[in-house]
Amino acid sequence: MSTRSLHRVGADCSRGHLRVFVRPATIRRGSSGVAYVRVYDYGSEVKISADSLYPEIEVVNIAPEFGYPPFTSSIVVNVSSSAKPGTYYLEGAVIDVAKGDVLASTLVPIFVVDNDELTSALSNIERYRKLYEEYGIQYTLLKILAEHRLALSFTDMKILYESIVFRRVSNGTVGDLLSRLLRKGLIVKTSEGYILNPELDLESTRTIIDVKRAKNGMRGARSVLIIWGKNDMDKRAAGKALPRNVERVISVAQKLAKEDYWKAIDFVAHTLLGIRKTGVWLLWIEDYFVYKERKTGFLHYFVSSKLSELLRSIGLKPGFMGYHVHHSAEDLIYEMFGSYVIARRLHYRLKKLGWFVYGEPLLLEILVDAGINYIALRKLFSDEPVIKLGNPELRKNAKKYLVYGGEHIDVENEETYFYGPSRLR
């Protein structure tokens, strides 16, 4: 297999310049496909691992799983027939077998499609990437529409975009691009999808497309490769082995807790707690976790003794969490996951393991003012306290909020992002 068909990521490691090449898979719904990871320039035996971040995507086999670089591993993936078309990701890792260290981690894209025309276009993606480097994303997408006579949905356009630039792009970015192409009259939206304007002379479009940007187009287009140090945390702090990607988050959070405590809080909030980018972690009392989703204005809670134990083991302490600077860990989240949506999925992996309990709605009473604190969670109809901390005489001055016992459901939306991309910012 030619390495020219593989996307390269790389980083300096303590024992040589480790290089990793990734080739994504394009798979029809209800079918199987193969992605590839190739490792170079490391002197010891390594293990290749890959975890799916989605229930619709299943890693069936990795072969070979162990080896001395250079070697190539094939990752066989099954895609459920219920999977929606789009770009999915495996979390790939290269592990030093002798030490157990995670040397490097990268996301392996899986492009899930439901039509043969798009599959055909993606089979030529290397040629289109070269075109993108020369002329930019607008001209490249138009070239694909022209050569394959495609009528593509918003989701299909996003798949093409991400496969060309080899990184995640938001719905808002795709929406902005389509809006520009529509305004310039380069594409037309029909009942079947977006098509090339039939009256367009494709080669003349270079005069209306700003191709000067193309020279910088590949900057930042490569997947970020994360180098991990030794994970010195007890991997069984919660009573059983954790999912590997959760272990990595805990390792990073443990280091952060020593360097920047409140950044660690923000990082954990949007990964293990599953809070949206716009949400805020408010309280951690005993095994109760309370947060606010600003998108809806509602407060939510869940109970987890395992998560409490885990967070305590890395140096985090229960209490009022609202002091952390919102989005202070944003750079790290984007570096590791590419988006808050992917970061939140770790919470749902733990949920599948039975880590969380969601109870009936509760009444939160809270007064936090210059060190004078009163916090209580009470049953809604009986006024019976579930948790009560601080001076009860302060109850009369406390603010009261209804707290719902359940997570905010992540509902996919497509066209609304096209018409309102600013909602993603």
PEGIDA-V233735 format. One record per residue. N is the residue number from 1. RES is the residue in one small letter. SS is DSSP state (alpha for helix, beta for strand, coil for the rest). Layout:
N,RES,SS + N,RES,SS
//
This chain:
1,m,coil + 2,s,coil + 3,t,alpha + 4,r,alpha + 5,s,alpha + 6,l,coil + 7,h,beta + 8,r,beta + 9,v,beta + 10,g,beta + 11,a,beta + 12,d,beta + 13,c,beta + 14,s,coil + 15,r,coil + 16,g,beta + 17,h,beta + 18,l,beta + 19,r,beta + 20,v,beta + 21,f,beta + 22,v,beta + 23,r,beta + 24,p,coil + 25,a,beta + 26,t,beta + 27,i,beta + 28,r,beta + 29,r,coil + 30,g,coil + 31,s,coil + 32,s,beta + 33,g,beta + 34,v,beta + 35,a,beta + 36,y,beta + 37,v,beta + 38,r,beta + 39,v,beta + 40,y,beta + 41,d,coil + 42,y,coil + 43,g,coil + 44,s,coil + 45,e,beta + 46,v,beta + 47,k,beta + 48,i,beta + 49,s,beta + 50,a,beta + 51,d,beta + 52,s,beta + 53,l,coil + 54,y,coil + 55,p,coil + 56,e,coil + 57,i,beta + 58,e,beta + 59,v,beta + 60,v,beta + 61,n,beta + 62,i,beta + 63,a,beta + 64,p,coil + 65,e,coil + 66,f,beta + 67,g,beta + 68,y,beta + 69,p,coil + 70,p,coil + 71,f,beta + 72,t,beta + 73,s,beta + 74,s,beta + 75,i,beta + 76,v,beta + 77,v,beta + 78,n,beta + 79,v,beta + 80,s,coil + 81,s,coil + 82,s,coil + 83,a,coil + 84,k,coil + 85,p,coil + 86,g,beta + 87,t,beta + 88,y,beta + 89,y,beta + 90,l,beta + 91,e,beta + 92,g,beta + 93,a,beta + 94,v,beta + 95,i,beta + 96,d,beta + 97,v,coil + 98,a,coil + 99,k,coil + 100,g,coil + 101,d,coil + 102,v,beta + 103,l,beta + 104,a,beta + 105,s,beta + 106,t,beta + 107,l,beta + 108,v,beta + 109,p,beta + 110,i,beta + 111,f,beta + 112,v,beta + 113,v,beta + 114,d,coil + 115,n,coil + 116,d,alpha + 117,e,alpha + 118,l,alpha + 119,t,alpha + 120,s,alpha + 121,a,alpha + 122,l,alpha + 123,s,alpha + 124,n,coil + 125,i,alpha + 126,e,alpha + 127,r,alpha + 128,y,alpha + 129,r,alpha + 130,k,alpha + 131,l,alpha + 132,y,alpha + 133,e,alpha + 134,e,alpha + 135,y,alpha + 136,g,coil + 137,i,alpha + 138,q,alpha + 139,y,alpha + 140,t,alpha + 141,l,alpha + 142,l,alpha + 143,k,alpha + 144,i,alpha + 145,l,alpha + 146,a,alpha + 147,e,alpha + 148,h,alpha + 149,r,coil + 150,l,coil + 151,a,coil + 152,l,beta + 153,s,coil + 154,f,alpha + 155,t,alpha + 156,d,alpha + 157,m,alpha + 158,k,alpha + 159,i,alpha + 160,l,alpha + 161,y,alpha + 162,e,alpha + 163,s,alpha + 164,i,alpha + 165,v,alpha + 166,f,coil + 167,r,coil + 168,r,coil + 169,v,coil + 170,s,coil + 171,n,alpha + 172,g,alpha + 173,t,alpha + 174,v,alpha + 175,g,alpha + 176,d,alpha + 177,l,alpha + 178,l,alpha + 179,s,alpha + 180,r,alpha + 181,l,alpha + 182,l,alpha + 183,r,alpha + 184,k,coil + 185,g,coil + 186,l,coil + 187,i,beta + 188,v,beta + 189,k,beta + 190,t,beta + 191,s,coil + 192,e,coil + 193,g,beta + 194,y,beta + 195,i,beta + 196,l,beta + 197,n,coil + 198,p,coil + 199,e,coil + 200,l,coil + 201,d,coil + 202,l,alpha + 203,e,alpha + 204,s,alpha + 205,t,alpha + 206,r,alpha + 207,t,alpha + 208,i,coil + 209,i,coil + 210,d,coil + 211,v,alpha + 212,k,alpha + 213,r,alpha + 214,a,alpha + 215,k,alpha + 216,n,alpha + 217,g,coil + 218,m,coil + 219,r,coil + 220,g,coil + 221,a,coil + 222,r,coil + 223,s,coil + 224,v,coil + 225,l,coil + 226,i,beta + 227,i,coil + 228,w,coil + 229,g,coil + 230,k,coil + 231,n,coil + 232,d,coil + 233,m,coil + 234,d,coil + 235,k,coil + 236,r,coil + 237,a,coil + 238,a,coil + 239,g,coil + 240,k,coil + 241,a,coil + 242,l,coil + 243,p,coil + 244,r,alpha + 245,n,alpha + 246,v,alpha + 247,e,alpha + 248,r,alpha + 249,v,alpha + 250,i,alpha + 251,s,alpha + 252,v,alpha + 253,a,alpha + 254,q,alpha + 255,k,alpha + 256,l,alpha + 257,a,alpha + 258,k,alpha + 259,e,alpha + 260,d,coil + 261,y,alpha + 262,w,alpha + 263,k,alpha + 264,a,alpha + 265,i,alpha + 266,d,alpha + 267,f,alpha + 268,v,alpha + 269,a,alpha + 270,h,coil + 271,t,coil + 272,l,coil + 273,l,coil + 274,g,coil + 275,i,coil + 276,r,coil + 277,k,coil + 278,t,coil + 279,g,coil + 280,v,beta + 281,w,beta + 282,l,beta + 283,l,beta + 284,w,beta + 285,i,beta + 286,e,coil + 287,d,coil + 288,y,beta + 289,f,beta + 290,v,beta + 291,y,beta + 292,k,beta + 293,e,beta + 294,r,coil + 295,k,coil + 296,t,coil + 297,g,coil + 298,f,beta + 299,l,beta + 300,h,beta + 301,y,beta + 302,f,beta + 303,v,beta + 304,s,coil + 305,s,alpha + 306,k,alpha + 307,l,alpha + 308,s,alpha + 309,e,alpha + 310,l,alpha + 311,l,alpha + 312,r,alpha + 313,s,alpha + 314,i,coil + 315,g,coil + 316,l,coil + 317,k,coil + 318,p,coil + 319,g,beta + 320,f,beta + 321,m,coil + 322,g,coil + 323,y,coil + 324,h,coil + 325,v,coil + 326,h,coil + 327,h,coil + 328,s,coil + 329,a,coil + 330,e,alpha + 331,d,alpha + 332,l,alpha + 333,i,alpha + 334,y,alpha + 335,e,alpha + 336,m,alpha + 337,f,alpha + 338,g,coil + 339,s,coil + 340,y,alpha + 341,v,alpha + 342,i,alpha + 343,a,alpha + 344,r,alpha + 345,r,alpha + 346,l,alpha + 347,h,alpha + 348,y,alpha + 349,r,alpha + 350,l,alpha + 351,k,alpha + 352,k,alpha + 353,l,coil + 354,g,coil + 355,w,coil + 356,f,coil + 357,v,beta + 358,y,coil + 359,g,coil + 360,e,coil + 361,p,coil + 362,l,beta + 363,l,beta + 364,l,beta + 365,e,beta + 366,i,beta + 367,l,beta + 368,v,beta + 369,d,beta + 370,a,coil + 371,g,coil + 372,i,beta + 373,n,beta + 374,y,beta + 375,i,beta + 376,a,beta + 377,l,beta + 378,r,beta + 379,k,beta + 380,l,coil + 381,f,coil + 382,s,coil + 383,d,coil + 384,e,coil + 385,p,beta + 386,v,beta + 387,i,beta + 388,k,beta + 389,l,beta + 390,g,beta + 391,n,coil + 392,p,alpha + 393,e,alpha + 394,l,alpha + 395,r,alpha + 396,k,alpha + 397,n,alpha + 398,a,coil + 399,k,beta + 400,k,beta + 401,y,beta + 402,l,beta + 403,v,beta + 404,y,beta + 405,g,coil + 406,g,coil + 407,e,coil + 408,h,coil + 409,i,coil + 410,d,coil + 411,v,coil + 412,e,coil + 413,n,coil + 414,e,coil + 415,e,alpha + 416,t,alpha + 417,y,alpha + 418,f,alpha + 419,y,alpha + 420,g,coil + 421,p,alpha + 422,s,alpha + 423,r,alpha + 424,l,alpha + 425,r,coil
//
